[in-house]
Amino acid sequence: MAKESLRHCAQRVLGETPKFTTNAEELCASPDVDVVLIANADAYHVEHGILALQNEKYCLIEKPASICLRDINRLIEAEKTSKGKVFVGTMRRYVAAFLDAVEEVGKMERITYARVRDVIGPNATAVSQSGTFPQRFDDFSKEDSSDRANKEANIYERAISKEFGLKVTPQSSRMLRVLGALGTHSLSAMREIIGMPQSVAGAILTLPGIFSVLFRYDNFPVVYESGLSEIPFFDAHIDVASPQKTVGDGFQERKIRKTYEDPYTLELLDLYDCVVNGKTPKAVPRMRKKILNFLG
């Protein structure tokens, strides 16, 4: 962990300077901690989630909770024996337009077609303009950097080779990284709005660039488009069609806007409702059939 980043964040907290530590076990075990927010490198999501659960703590784990079946199983087993729970952070599923779309699609008698899209340009362009005094820190120790690299290599080897039965190549590794980062938002939202697909009917995989996947549902096809662009924009939307109408959660001009609150804020408000009032999180760790095998 970058200690300068930790000190910087501590100084941004209003009021009394909070206690801080670089030791995850110490943090999770602290009686002063009620909820653990896990938003570090993907390779530590499950490891630190299990630490939180072992200490009976509710935890929000940023997406992806895990990109290999072995680790998500470990997280699920840890949750079974804990008073704590896991809330998976998928902020797009809290956008007001998406929630409206889910309600409208639920009223459809029959779906005929759906299109899911998330294409992202250079992320730094948006972050540099939207952050409040953004800072970058690089005081990572060689030991920490090496530990992260080794954990990531192990996870990728496990997921791609052992669980998907594919060769670990730069292309398959990059595809898994894109699906585990960018793709998590739309694939998770897709499952909520129209359910799980039966299988992958076909795919054209072109990375770097934009790739396309055809999912097979009961009686209708779903086209999933994703990838990386050099154009500084973020194109993300879901359109679901029935014989009578089409419903989408994309960016549209509307006369009435339900809220201007940021989706991350809405997500944290929902986390509060889950922790304090016992509401069930909409995104939780669970086993999935290995039907999304389109890494290449």
N, C-alpha and C positions, 0 to 999 in steps of 0.2 A: 504494500500500500504506500502511496505517496504521502509522507507525513506532512509536507507543506500543504497539500490539499486538505487534510484533516484539520490543521490549524486554521486555514482560511475559512472553512465551513463553520468551525466553532465560533469564530469572530463574527459571523453573519447572524448568529442567533441573538434575538433581542433579549435584553435583561441580563441575568447572571450568566457568565460563561459556563457552558455545560461541561460535564466530565467527558473525556474522550479517551479512546484506546484503539490500538491497532490489533488487539487480540480478540478474535471473534468469540472464543470460548468465554472470555471475561465479560464481554458485552452481553452474550445470551444468558449468562448465569446471573447477571446483576438483578437484584430485587427492585432496582429503580426503573427497569425496562419492562414495559407492558406489551409492546408490539415491536417486532424486528422487521425492518425494511431491508430487503436484500436486493441491491441494485448494482452489484459489482460485476466483475468479469463472469461470463457464462459458466466457466469451468468450476466456479465455486458455489453456484446456486444451490445444488442439491446438498453439498457438504455443509454449507452454513444453514440451510433449511432444516436439516436433520439436527444440527446443534440447537437451533431454536426450539424444535419440537421436543428434544430430550430435556429441555428446561421448561417445558409446558408453556411455551410462548406462541402466541398467534404470529404468523409471519406472512408478509407480502413478498412473493418472489417475482421479480421482474421476468418478463418473457425473454427467452424460453426457459421454462422451469428445468427442462432437460432436453437434450437432443439424442439420447440413447435410452433404450428400453431398460437396460440394467439399472441405470441410476433413477429413473422415474419409479421403478419398482421399489427401490430402497426408500425413496421419499414416501411412497404410499404406505409401506410397512411401518415406517417411523410414525406416521400420522395416526395409524390405528391404535397405537399404545400411548398416545399423548393426549393431554387435555387441550393442547394447542391445535390450531388448524392452519391449512395452507390456503392462501388467497393468491392466485396467479395474476400478475399484472398484465392485462391486455386492454390498454386504455381506449382503443378504438371502439370497443363494445359499450362504452359509456357515452359516446357522442349522441347528442339529442336526436340528430337526423337518423342515426342508425336505430335507435330505440323506436322511433316512429315507424321506420321501415319494417322492423320485426313485427310490430303490431299489425301493419297493413298486410304483410305477407301471410300472417296467421289467419287472415280472413279469406284468403284465396281458396277456392274450391279445388283448383288444379293448376299446378305450375307447368309451364311448357318449355321454359328456357331460363338460364341464369348466366350472368357474366360477372366475374370477379377480377379485379385489376388492382395491382399496386406496383407502380414503377417510380423509382426514386432517382433524383439527380444528386449532385455533390452535397452531402449533408452539411458540410462545413459552411456552405453559403448561407443556409438558413440559420444555423446555430450562431454564427458570428454576428448576425443582425438581430436575432431575437433574444439572446441571452442578456442578463443584467450584469454588466462588467465581467464578461467571460474570462476565465483564467485557465491556463494549461500548466500542468506540473509534470515534471519528468524525473523526480528524485526517487525512482524505483530502484531497489537494491538488485544486484545481479541474481541473488538467491531467489527473490520473489519472482523476478522475470522468468528465471529458469523453471521454477516450480509451476508457474502458470502454463508455460509452453509444454512441459511434460504432461500436465493434466489434460490439456487440450488435445495433444497428440494421442493420448490413451483413449479419450472419449471418441475421437474421430475414427480411430482404428476399430474400436468396439462397434460403433454405429454402422459404419460403412462396410467393413469387412465381415465382422461376426454376425451382425443382425440383418444387414441387407444383402450380404453375399456378393459384394462388388469389390473392385480393386480400389485401393486408396490412391487416388491421383490428384494432381492440382485441380482438375476440373470437378471431380466428384466432391472434393473437400470444399471447394468454393460454392458449389451448388448447395451443399448441406448448410454452409454458413449463411447463405442468402435466405434459404427456407427457414432456418432457425432464428433469424433476426427479422428481416423485412417481411418474410412470408407469414410469420406467426400471427401478425395482426389480422390479415385478410383470411387466412385459413381458419383461424379461431372464430372470426365473425361469420364466415361461411357456414360453419357447423351450427352456430346458434340460429341463423336465420332460415336455413333450409335443411339442416341435419347432416349426417355423415354420408359421404358417397359410398357406392358399392365397390367401385374399383376405378383404376386409371385406364381409360380406353386408349389413350395415345398421348404422345408428347413430342415436341420439337424443342430441344434444349440448346440454347445458344447463349453461353456466357463467356466473356462479357457481352452484354447486350440484353435483349428482351426475349424471354422464352414463353412458350405456350403449352398448356396441359388441358386435355379433355377428360373430365370426370364423368363417370356413368352413374346416374341416379336411377330410381325405379322406372320412371317413365319420361325422363327428360335429360338433356345434356347440360353440362356446366363447363364453360370455358374459363380457365384461370390464366391470366397473363401477369407476368412479373419480370423484374430484372432491373438493370442499372442503366442509367442514361447520363450523358454529359450535360444535358440541359438542366439548369437549376430550378427544378420544380418537383412536386410530389403529387402524382396522379393516382388517387386511391378511391375506388367506388365499387359498389355492388348493385347490379340491376337484376331484378327478378320479374319475369313476365308470366302472365296468365292470358287466357283467350280474351279477357276484357280490358286488362290494364297492365302497365309496367310500373314497378316500384323501385326506387333507387335511393341510396344513402349518400350519393356524391354531392359535390358542391353545386348548389343551385341558387338562383335568385328567388327569394321568398319575401312576402310582405310581412310575415310574422316570424320572429326568431324566438324560439323557446328560451334560450339562455345564451349568454356570452361567456359563461364559465368555461375554463380550459378543461378538456377531457381528463387530464391528469388530476385536476382538482375534484372533478366528479367521481373519479375512480377512488380517491382517498376518502371522500365522503361516504362512498359505499363500503369501503373497508371499515370505517368507523361504525357504520350500521351493523356490519357483520360481527365485529369484535364486541361491541357494547350491547347490542340488542339480539344477537344470536341469529341474524339473517344468514342464509346459506350463500356462499360466494358463487357467482355465475361461472367462474373459471377455476377448476380444481384439478389437481394431478390425478390422472386416470390412465389405465392401459388402453391402447388403441390397437386395432388390427393393423397389420403391416400392409395396408393397401396403398399407401402413398409412396411406393417404391419407384420413384422416377428421378433418382439422382443421376442416372446415366450409366 
